Amino acid sequence: MMRMVTTFTASVVGLAIGVAISLPSAHAAAKTKVDCDAVMKEVNAGKKAKEIAKDMSISASSVYRCKKKEKAAAKAASKAGNETAAKPAASPAAAPKP
């Protein structure tokens, strides 16, 4: 009886390991790139993140990630624009001569 229980247990463990190995990794989906430009077009059209995710077959977190990247890029662009506009005015060479 003990031998049968041990054999059954080993079979179940082997089966579980086989199934775990054959399932695709959660990281396999991360290898595909999300088209953030297309996502932002949908966002700017007024769609909600969950709707966009469903329509484009991506996760909602990917939509939020694209929104975050777009916001950071806009902030960096505005910051760079302000610095370049401030530099010529602050430059001694750009100051009017008396």
Protein Blocks (a to p, Z undefined) as FASTA:
>chain_A
ZZmmmmmmmmmmmmmmmmmmmpccfklmmmpccdfklmmmmmmnopafklmmmmnopafk
lmmmmmmmmmmmmmmmmmmmmmmmmmmmmpmklpccZZ
